[in-house]
Amino acid sequence: MPVTSAPAAKPAASPRRLLWHRLIFGLWYRPVDVLDEARDRSVWGAAMFLSLLCGALGTLGKDSFWVQWGVSPVLALEAMAIASGVTLVATLFLGAVTHAIARRLGGNGRFAPTTGLFAVVFWATDLPRLFLSTWLPVDSVPVRAAASVTAAFGCVIATLLIRGQHHLPTHKAVASVAIQMVAAVALLKFPPGSA
């Protein structure tokens, strides 16, 4: 009787590539699915792109940039580049602090996905306010309304991110993101003197 070999096991399918537009815009209409899909991925490229873009948009919304532009466009662009770089470093620092707090509270997530996704969540949810602030005064009603809505939405998505990445209960996930989000919202979305 001939011996038949067992059928070879099919190789595990590689995960579908997560394109930037699906990651960034998907956070707005299907955040849980997108965060699940991105859970073990390092999204450094998207995080750096968003941080630099939002740093540039934030600079465009400041009157001081346009005053400097009238004097010297080169110096104004250099100031924008510096602001974008500082924004990138500060955002990654916030993500690293969030990861460290989550680990202290019993989380088990990895550093790279947590930090990169935190940066993406933080700036992707802030894009509407930044676009508005490039055209309207920072203390106008539409900009302040957008700041309130995007701040609340960003806190919710950041909490979902930490809860999923670190397998923490909701109250510990909130504790992991609360201090950084409140400080960043107060300084960036409602800066002193904007009232």
C-alpha positions in Angstrom: 0.0 0.0 0.0 1.6 3.3 -1.1 2.3 5.8 1.6 0.9 9.2 0.9 2.5 12.2 2.3 0.5 14.7 4.3 -0.4 17.9 2.4 2.0 20.6 3.1 0.8 23.3 5.4 0.1 26.6 3.7 2.4 29.4 4.7 0.9 32.1 6.8 -0.2 35.0 4.7 1.8 38.1 5.3 -0.1 41.0 6.7 -1.6 43.5 4.2 0.5 46.6 3.7 -1.0 49.5 5.8 -0.8 52.5 3.5 -0.5 55.9 5.1 -3.8 57.3 3.8 -5.6 54.2 5.2 -3.9 54.7 8.6 -4.3 58.5 8.8 -7.9 58.8 7.5 -9.0 55.5 8.8 -8.6 56.8 12.4 -11.6 59.1 11.7 -14.1 56.6 10.4 -13.0 53.1 11.7 -10.4 53.8 14.5 -10.8 50.4 16.3 -10.2 48.4 13.0 -7.2 50.6 12.0 -5.6 50.4 15.5 -6.0 46.6 15.5 -4.5 46.4 12.0 -1.5 48.6 13.0 -1.0 47.0 16.4 2.4 45.3 15.8 3.7 47.7 13.1 6.3 50.4 13.5 4.8 53.4 11.6 7.8 55.7 11.9 7.4 57.0 8.4 3.8 58.1 8.9 4.6 59.5 12.3 7.5 61.6 11.0 5.6 62.8 8.0 2.6 63.9 10.1 4.7 65.5 12.8 6.7 67.5 10.3 3.6 68.5 8.3 1.7 69.6 11.4 4.7 71.5 12.6 4.7 73.4 9.3 0.9 74.0 9.4 1.2 75.3 12.9 3.9 77.7 11.8 1.8 78.9 8.9 -1.0 79.8 11.3 1.1 82.2 13.3 1.2 85.9 12.4 4.9 86.0 13.4 5.7 83.7 10.5 4.1 86.1 7.9 5.8 89.1 9.5 9.1 87.3 9.1 8.2 86.2 5.6 7.8 89.9 4.7 11.3 90.6 5.9 13.1 87.5 4.7 11.4 84.4 3.2 14.5 82.4 3.7 14.6 83.1 7.5 10.9 82.4 7.7 11.3 78.9 6.0 14.3 78.2 8.3 12.1 79.0 11.3 9.4 76.7 9.9 11.9 73.9 9.5 13.1 74.3 13.0 9.6 74.3 14.4 8.8 71.2 12.4 11.9 69.4 13.8 11.0 70.5 17.4 7.5 69.2 16.8 8.8 65.8 15.7 11.1 65.4 18.7 8.5 66.6 21.2 5.8 64.3 19.7 8.1 61.2 19.9 9.0 62.2 23.4 5.3 62.3 24.4 4.8 58.9 22.8 7.8 57.5 24.7 6.5 58.9 28.0 3.1 57.4 27.3 4.7 54.0 26.6 6.7 54.2 29.8 3.7 55.0 31.9 1.7 52.3 30.4 4.5 49.8 31.1 4.6 51.0 34.7 0.9 50.4 35.0 1.3 46.8 33.9 1.1 47.1 30.1 3.1 44.8 27.9 3.1 46.7 24.6 6.2 47.2 22.4 8.0 50.6 22.3 8.1 51.2 18.5 4.4 50.6 17.6 3.2 52.5 20.7 5.4 55.5 20.2 4.8 55.8 16.4 1.1 55.2 16.6 0.8 57.7 19.4 2.4 60.4 17.2 0.1 59.4 14.3 -3.0 59.5 16.5 -2.0 62.8 18.1 -1.5 64.7 14.8 -4.1 62.9 12.6 -6.8 64.0 15.0 -5.5 67.5 15.0 -5.4 68.1 11.3 -8.8 69.8 11.0 -7.9 72.4 13.6 -4.5 73.0 11.9 -6.0 73.5 8.5 -8.6 75.9 9.8 -5.9 77.9 11.8 -4.0 78.5 8.6 -6.9 80.5 7.2 -8.7 81.8 10.3 -7.4 83.6 13.5 -6.5 81.1 16.3 -9.0 82.7 18.6 -11.9 82.5 16.2 -15.0 80.4 17.1 -14.5 77.8 14.3 -10.9 77.2 15.3 -11.7 76.9 19.0 -14.6 74.6 18.3 -12.4 72.4 16.1 -9.8 72.4 18.9 -12.3 71.2 21.5 -13.8 68.5 19.2 -10.4 67.2 18.0 -8.9 67.3 21.5 -11.7 65.1 22.9 -11.5 62.8 19.9 -7.7 62.5 20.1 -7.9 61.6 23.8 -10.4 58.9 23.1 -8.4 57.4 20.2 -5.1 57.6 22.3 -6.9 55.7 25.1 -8.1 53.0 22.7 -4.5 52.8 21.3 -2.9 52.3 24.7 -5.7 49.9 25.8 -5.1 47.7 22.8 -1.3 47.9 22.6 -0.7 47.3 26.2 -3.8 45.2 27.1 -4.7 47.5 29.9 -8.1 48.2 31.4 -9.7 51.5 30.2 -9.0 53.4 33.5 -5.2 52.6 33.3 -5.1 53.5 29.6 -6.7 56.9 30.4 -4.1 57.4 33.2 -1.3 56.6 30.7 -2.3 59.3 28.2 -4.0 61.9 30.5 -1.1 64.1 31.6 0.6 64.3 28.1 -2.6 64.9 26.3 -3.8 67.6 28.7 -0.5 69.4 28.6 -0.2 69.2 24.8 -3.8 70.3 24.3 -3.3 73.3 26.7 -0.1 74.4 25.0 -0.8 73.6 21.3 -4.6 73.7 20.8 -5.4 76.4 23.3 -2.1 78.3 23.6 -1.7 81.1 26.2 -3.0 84.4 24.9 -5.5 82.8 22.4 -8.5 83.4 24.6 
